[in-house]
């Protein structure tokens, strides 16, 4: 997937991701970061956790996050052909790429994708002449819209993380979205 060039700089506990876009010029996104045990850096951002049903701080590898957000910005600014809705079309392309690579999409990856799309959209919106930012209500609308799209278009590939108790504590396992729906209907 195509992307824009970017650079990352650090100051204190803050990382600056600067993406050079075609339409909006330099776009700056600030993150708090943590040093990971392997020596890499993890960027902190808010993401809606589907398992617990609320927003929480999430940490992603700096390069993965930067590459993904750069690709999303590229897709936002460079739509293919006659696009209906640049947000939905970008989401479809990102999720389709993920599914082709892994043959599924797990809820945590879906949550990260939606968060990255919100981060990219918010950063680009701030570069517009009126310099708006996305409100919390706008973020929730984006989440709801993309979750509905995920269910409609990618439900056969979506897996959710669930937990069961064992003598060693809570252990995660995956259940297909369609199986969960079927169990809830028959429940």
N, C-alpha and C positions, 0 to 999 in steps of 0.2 A: 504494500500500500504506500502510495506517495506521501511525503511529509515535507515540512519546512525545516530549514536549518534552525538550530537553537544553540544557546549556550547557558551554562549554569554557573552562577557565582555564589559565594558564601560570605556571610558576615554575622558573627556571633552565632545564634541558633537559627538564623534565617537563611533560606536559599532563595535566590532570584532566578527564575526561569524566564529567559528572554527568547521569544520566538520571532523570527523575521518573516512576516507574512507579506504576501503580494499586495493585498488590498488595504490592510490596516497598518502596514509598517511594523515597527518593533512593538511587540506586545509583551508586557511585563506581568508575571504572575509570581506572587510571593508565597512561600511555604515555610512552615517550621520544619526542621529536619532533626532526625536522630541518627546517631552512629550505630550501625548494626554490628552484631558480634563478628561477622566476617570481614569487617572493615569498610563495607559499603555504607551508603547513606540512604535512609528511608525518609520520604516526604510525607508529612501529615496533612490530612484533609478530612472534611466531613463527608460521610457517606451514609446512606440509609441502609441499615442492616435488615434484610428481609426476615431473618430468623427471629430476631427480638422485636421487630416492628418499630424501630426508632432510629433516629440519626445518631451516629457515633463517630469518634475519631478513628480514622483508618490510616495505616502506613503502607506505602507502596515503594518499591525500588525506584530510585531516582531516574535511572535510564528508561525503565519500562514506562513510568508515568510521563516523562518528557516526550518519549517517542509517541506514545498513544495520544497525548494532547496535541502534539504537533501534527499528527496525521488527521485528527478530528478537525483541527483548524483548517488544514489543507482541503479536506472534503467540504467543509462549510463554505469556503471561498471559491472552490472550483467544482461546482456541480457538474455531473455528467448528463448531457442531453437535456431533455425537457423534464425538469424536476417538479414534482408536485409540492413537496414540503421538505426544505433542506434539512430540518432536524430529523424527521422520520427517515428520509433517504440516507442520511449519514449514519443514523443508528442501525438501519438495515445492513448497510455495507460493513460496518465495524463488527456487528454480531455475526453476520454471515462469514466473514473472514475467520473469526474465532471458532465457529462451528466447523468450518472446513479444516482447521488445524487440529482441533481436539475432538471432533465428532459429537460435541455437546457444549452447553454453557451452564456452568454452576452458578447458583444465586450470588455467591460472593463476586464472581467475575462480572455478572450482570450489574450488580450494585456499583462496582468500580467503573464500569463503562458509563453508566448513567451519571455518576459523579464527575467523571472526566468530561463528559459532554457539557454538564452544567458549568464546570470551571472554564472550559474553552469558550462557551457562549457568553458567560459573564465577562470574561476578559475582552472579547471582541466588542461586546456591547459598550464597554467603557471607552473604547476607542472611537465610537461613533460621535458625530457632532454634538449630540445632546448629552453624551457621557453617562448614560444610565447604568444602573446595576440591577441585577435580578434580585427581587425581594424574596423573602422566605416563602411567601405565597406562590410566587413564580417558580421557585425551586420545587415546591410540592406539586404544582401543576405539571411541570416537566417530568417528575418522577411518575406521577399517575399516568400521564400520556404514554410514556415509554414502557411502563409495566403492562398496560393494556396491549400495546403493540407487541411486546415480547410474548405475551400469552397467545395472541391471535396468530402471529406469524412463526414463532419459534417454540411454541409449547411442546412439540414433539422432541425437542432437543434440550429442554430446560430441566435441570435437576436442582433440588432443594436440599440443603443441609439440615438434618435432624440429629437428635442426640438420644442415646439411651444410657441408662445407668448400668454400670458394671462394678465389680469389686475394685477396679482401678480408677473409678470416677466416671464422669460423663465421656462417652465415646461418640464421635461424629460418624454419621453414615449418610449416604445420598439416597434420595428417593426421586423418581421421575415425577415431574409436575403432573402428568396425566394420571399416573397411579395414585397420587395424592388426591386429585380431584375425584377419581373413581371411589376411593375409600371414603371420602367425605360425603359423597352422594349416597353410598350404601351404608354409611355409618351408624 
